[in-house]
């Protein structure tokens, strides 16, 4: 920067002078910005929905289009003006707003507020030009093909107009072919296919033949760039389990606890389009359904606490449970009987072996999955340390063999390799392995099984505990569990072995009211207070805690028994 002295000679500003000038300029702009911002907020507080509000908010948004409150204020102004202007005048106002929005999006093409406001304008304008909006989307996606804000807006445009969906699908294909890393294109594709090729009976709601062809699209991408995660995520969607049909899977009735427990195939919220009704001896039973832990709104397990008169000890009870939702009514356990003096009874839905947690594959789907697995194995031979290749192999092996009878050794090797090549996510891989192991064991059992052994499985996390609602005896010893909160689902549990894990607390067992025998030897329990969780286990008689740090406390047995009055034996010592 140059200045001229009084003698006509050039005077160069020093660095310090330049910085000071810039600072003063910034301060001036900041004062104007703050003054304008305060003026807009004041007008909004005073509900002054006028042209001046548009002008003031526009001056600020043109510089910073991310102030969502100002977009909300502009929307309020337009709603106010809509009732006072003729249609032609409104059309011009909204067209001007669309041009203003384009200018703002050039400042920040990923402004949440600007794209959201554009949706409002296009929904409110008397004569929307959806063709122009689609062209606008094309222009912005040409500049940045991974602008997911624009992709979201594009879906809104397509939804509101008569755009040919097959052409949209072809558009995603073009974008994917030009850049396999375009995750938004893959995602949009997963939204289009269920609409263009719907099949309500398929888990992911897409016609099977169309879905199977998609594996070819993915294969081209992963072989071209195996390190890019976008195509791998899309393939995970293709392998997805989908949404299960809502049904009652199990009903358990307890006379001594005076309650009914119902297991559903997927989580729901009672009263939000879904309800359960009960009748005993043809008489409707009133009561409020609750979750097991009395917390959370969505659950697969629901409990109805009965009054003492509902299930008298000396008489027979015929129980009917009905699941209702907005679309259909399903009756289950018609004729379920509790005989006089019978403590409990139950009924379970039958599932074909191997389909409780996985989708039953058709011959065509199974063949395609096996071919896909062979292809990924081929890629693995070239990319032995690629985590996406390994992880996809794991999911394909699981999809083609839900009971883990074919690939158990290969699965174990793949998980070990994943932990080695991607140590930062080793906990995720170990938990995923735990889920697969638990599913495998439960799939191999009859749905009425009441004795489950999951010892020495290397489990780090518990899954599908709701499907163990009928289990009486559970062995989880010699694993690597740090939490057992999920065991609250086991409402019939009487005997539990948790020896040789990594437990520091017993949270979750407080809901297992039938528990009589508990062993937690060789864990990390340090404090007597941990056993206060068992206060509600009113049938607990025997407790084993040897090998825990708490045993170093001199009077630990006496103190534990003081907390749990029903105990008769702790570490084989008489509680008295």
Phi, psi and omega in degrees: 000134186240147173226156179252133178282174182293345178264008177082006179269145182291132178245121181270129178292140176285165179301318180299318180294321179297314179298320180294320179296318178295320179299316180295324179294318179296317179299319179297314180295321180295321178297317179296319180297312180296321180295317178295319179298315180296323179295321179294313180298324179295316179297323180291319178299324181275001179057041177268085184270083186224182182297325180296324177298321176296317182295312183294314180293325179296322179297322180283315182294331178297333179267318182225093184281010184262008179273092187297332179298326180288324175296322176297320179296317179296321178298319178297321178296315181295322177296321178293319182287334186300329181275354186242359184241152174288161185299318181296319180293319177298319179304315181294319180298316182288326176296317176300321180294323178296320177295320178297318179298321179299320178296319179294321181291336175289331176289315178217098183293352182242037179277114179305310185299319183293315179294320179296319179294327178295323175301315180299315182298315182292331177284335185262337184294138183300319182233083182289141177253087184290331179298315179298322181295321178295321177296322177299316178300316178302318182295314181292324180286338172290327178285320180212098186290351179251020178285093186292339175297316179291323176299319177298317179295323179299319178298324178294317179298313181296320180296325185269353184238186181256040180292137178290118185292329177297323177292324177296319177298319178295326178297317178297322179299316179299316181294321179293319180294329179281335179202104181297342183276009182278085184299323182298324178294317177299316181297315179299323179299319180292339177274330182282319186302316179295339179273318183284320183233066186286148172208100185296341181273348180272143182306323178256015171064029179234142178305135188300317182297324177292317182297319182294327178293334180296334178298329178294319179299315181294319183300320177301320182290313186288330177285333179284315181220083185293346180273348181278132188276343188301308181294325179296321178295321179295320178297325177298323177295319179299327180272001187301154181282342179075185182265123182285149174294133182287125178202165174276126181260332183202143173231128176238130181243127181242119180284318184290326177271352179052061179203160177237131178245131181237131175255127177256160183287339177208159184294139175221168173248122180293136180092349178252066181088356180226146177205155175241135176238151181228138171231139178241120185054044177070007178257122179300141180252127178267148179164165182251125177287143180225163174280167183302313184269000183064017177229158182083150183258330181255140180197157170269336181255129180229140185240136173242115177276128185260158173280163184299334184279346186290319182235076180297149186293322192262015180222159181281148179228123174260121188245134174235128177247132182234130175261127180239141166219185187294341188252328185207169179237127179242124176263141181218149178060034173301126179084013175291121188245142171246112184283160179306135180066006176280128186288320184207162171206162182205165175216143181229149174281146180273136177236139175296136184304131180091003183241004182294323181243355182230159179277136176288124184271141172286171179299319180294316181294317180299317179297317179296318180297318180295318177298320179296318178298318177298320180295318181292325175298320178298317177295324179297326179295334179268326182240069187294338183252014180277118185295326182292322178296313180298315183295322178292322174302317180300313182291325178291320177297320178295319183293322183272345181215075185297339181267001176059043178262335183269318193244023187301318179292316180294322177298314181298318179296321180294318179295318178298320179294320179300316179298324182287318185273343182222065187299332181296336182246026184296327179295321178298315181294322179292322178292321177296318176299319178300317179298314180298319181296316180294318178299319180298315180294315181292324178295329182281349180264153168293148183296346181263004184300143183237001179230113184238132178246118178233034182278151177055040179255359181071027183289135175248348184206153180258137178227156173057033178294337178296331178282359176254023186298334181267353187294131177267321185232129183224128178248109179244023184289157176056049172239199180232041183284137175247348180215142179230028182303326182296342181292352175299339180288340187278083188284348179251005187295130179242320182237129184223127178246114179242023183301147172057055170240205180232044186273132175252348178214174183238027182299130182117330182285344180299337179272352180272073189293339181274355186303129180242331186224118183229130176235122179232038182294149174058052173240204185242028183284123185250336190239142178298328182301337178303327185281357174294338176301336185269005181305322184277355177276079191287352178256001184294122182246322187237132181224132177239122183232007183305145178089004175260152177303334181297337181290347177287343176287128189303315184252037186299323181295314180298318183290322178295318180293331178292330179280323184243096189292336185277349183297136176252338183210131172234121185051042177063020173256138179296129183294340180284000000 
